């Protein structure tokens, strides 16, 4: 388990762009399960969409990327570095994420050589898959 304070010691993101609230599990430095509690107070719901709030898909992908970044950046050799997106592929959205949902993010590192890597991610609300895809990144 990792608290928000521990997450902030790893990720450079801060409000309003820190999209991870808690890490539930890290398995062998290869997989991570993290949570984002989606509340009515999220800044993006003001305009996306008034009267029918839906979490933007790009922010679901960003939350997946942040979970993956925690997994890579928590290693001692990557302390103080930043993980940057280099690509997104095979991304599919299945369901909407709305206020009150808890986004469960499951990320697995597929390849990581030198400072570049690729990860597969899935985002769930409860048992329902809401998004799935691959992200690539570079550590600097």
Rosetta blueprint (number, residue, H / E / L):
1 X L
2 X E
3 X L
4 X H
5 X H
6 X H
7 X H
8 X H
9 X L
10 X L
11 X L
12 X L
13 X L
14 X L
15 X L
16 X L
17 X L
18 X L
19 X L
20 X L
21 X L
22 X E
23 X E
24 X E
25 X E
26 X E
27 X E
28 X L
29 X L
30 X L
31 X E
32 X E
33 X E
34 X E
35 X E
36 X E
37 X E
38 X L
39 X L
40 X L
41 X L
42 X L
43 X H
44 X H
45 X H
46 X H
47 X L
48 X L
49 X L
50 X L
51 X L
52 X L
53 X L
54 X L
55 X L
56 X L
57 X H
58 X H
59 X H
60 X H
61 X H
62 X H
63 X H
64 X H
65 X H
66 X H
67 X H
68 X H
69 X H
70 X H
71 X H
72 X H
73 X H
74 X L
75 X L
76 X H
77 X H
78 X H
79 X L
80 X L
81 X L
82 X L
83 X E
84 X E
85 X E
86 X E
87 X E
88 X E
89 X E
90 X E
91 X E
92 X E
93 X E
94 X L
95 X L
96 X L
97 X L
98 X L
99 X L
100 X L
101 X L
102 X E
103 X E
104 X E
105 X E
106 X E
107 X E
108 X E
109 X E
110 X E
111 X E
112 X E
113 X E
114 X L
115 X L
116 X E
117 X E
118 X E
119 X E
120 X E
121 X E
122 X E
123 X E
124 X E
125 X E
126 X L
127 X L
128 X E
129 X E
130 X E
131 X E
132 X E
133 X E
134 X E
135 X E
136 X E
137 X E
138 X E
139 X E
140 X L
